[in-house]
Amino acid sequence: MELVVTADTHVPKRARDLPPALWAAIDAADVVLHAGDWVDVSLLDAMAARARRLIGVYGNNDGPPLRARLPEVARVELAGLRVAVVHETGPKTRREERCAAAYPYCDLLVFGHSHIPWDSVAPNGLRLLNPGSPTDRRAQPYATYLTARVAAGRLDRVELHRLPPR
């Protein structure tokens, strides 16, 4: 099962649209995970129309129309992998311990908010992934998103994709 992981898209505030490489990855993926800060419901509609399966949550920049359609936390099982998606996890200090306590029955936690790519493992084995942002890199050298593969209940490949400057 091929995944695309994205967050903090901020369309149309930070960009008019998603980068073409991310749209191509969405078109090719089995599942798209979006960890919030869509900003406008039109992006949710466009992504839902193109993705085979879309799992998303709202973020702190998402208003009532998005909050009416998306949960704060999404939990799903993908090919045996227990996944949670949330926008915010708090400060980076002790993030692994805090998230392991909050999501004890998950194998993977996808989060956003910081626009900073993150890949770590909590003491209980929980994998934490933040894809960064494909449209608003802030202080990061590149705008980014992730792809991953799930096989037999395990994440066996995670790749951070750097996007060209706009």
N, C-alpha and C positions, 0 to 999 in steps of 0.2 A: 504494500500500500504506500503510495507516494503522497507526501504532505507538502504543503506550502504553509509557512508560518510568517505572519506579518502583524504589524500593530502600528499605531500612531501614524496613520495615513494622512490625517488632517486635510482631506480633500473637501472643498476647494480652497481652504484657507492657506495652506502651504504649497499647494500645487493644484493645477487645473484638473489633473488626472494622474493615475498611477503610471509609473514608467512602463514602456512597452515590454521590457524583459520580465517584469513582475506579472503583467497580464498574460504573457505567454506561459509562464510557470503555472499560473492559476488555471489556464485552459488545459494544461497537461496533467494536473494533479488529480488524485482521487479525492482528497479532502483538503480544504483550506481552513486554517485556524487564524482568526483575527482577534487580537487582544485589546481591542478598544481604541478610542479616539478616532472614529470615522469622521466626525464633525457634521456630515450631511447624510440624510437618509438616501439620497440618490446614489451614493457609492455603495451602500448596502444593497440596494436594488440591482445595481449593475453587477456587483460581484455575485449575488445570488443567482442572477440569470446566466452567468458564465461558469460558475463552479459546479462540479458534479455534486459536491456536498460542502456546505458552508457551516462552520461552527464559530460563532462570534459572541462577544460580550460588549457592553458599553463601557466607555471610559469617562474620565472627569470632564472632558470637553464635549461630551455627547448630551444633547438636550432631550426634552420630553419625547419627540417623535422616535428617536433611536431607543431610548429607555423603555418605551412602550413595547418594542419589538424584540429587545435583546435582554438577556439576564445579566446580573452583575458577575456571576460565576457560572460557567458551563462545565458540566462533567459528562464525559462520554468514554465509551470503550471502543478502541480502534484496533481491530485484529488482535485482541487480547491485551492491548496496552491501555491501562487506566489513565486517562488524561483529564486534567482540569485546566481551564483557561480563565484568567482574571486580568484586570488591567493593572492594578496597583498591588505591590507587595511590601511597601514601606522602604526604609533606608537599606542600603546594601550591607551595613553592619549586622551580622547575625541573621542574614536573610535565609540561609539554608536551614538553620535551626527553627526559625519562626515558621517557615513554610512547611517544613516536615511536620510540625505540630498541627498546623491548620489543615493540611491535606494528607492525613496519615494513610489513606487507602489509595493513593495515586502513585503511579510510576513516573509521570511527567507532569510538570506544571509549566504552562506557557503564560508569560506575562509581558506587559509593556510599560508605558508611562515614562521611563527615563530616556528613551531614544538611544540607549547604550546597549549594544549586543552583550549578552551574558550567557554563559554555558557553565554550569557547575552541578555538583552532586552533593546532596545533603547526607548526613551520617546514616540515615535510614535507607539510602539508595534513591531517593526522589531526585530526578533530573530536573533542573530548572533552566528554561530557555527564554531569552528575550531576543527577538529578531532585530532590534533597533528600529529605525524608521526608514521607509523607502523614499520619503519626501522631505524630511526635516532632520538633517544630520546633526544639527546643533554643533557641539564642539568635536564631534567625531570626524575622522578623515573622510568617511564615505557614508552615503545613504545605503541601507542594507535591508535584506530579508533573508529568511532561512528556507531551505528545503530539507526534508528528512525522509527516511524510509522506515516503515514498521514491518517487521516480519516475526511471526511466531511470538507475539506479545512483547517484542523487544524493539528498541530504537537502534537500528544497526548502522545508520549513516546520518550524519547531520552536517550540512554544508552552509556556511555563511556566504551570501552572494553580495559582492560590492557592486553598486550601480554607478554608471558613469555620471559625471557632473552634468547638471541641467544647464 
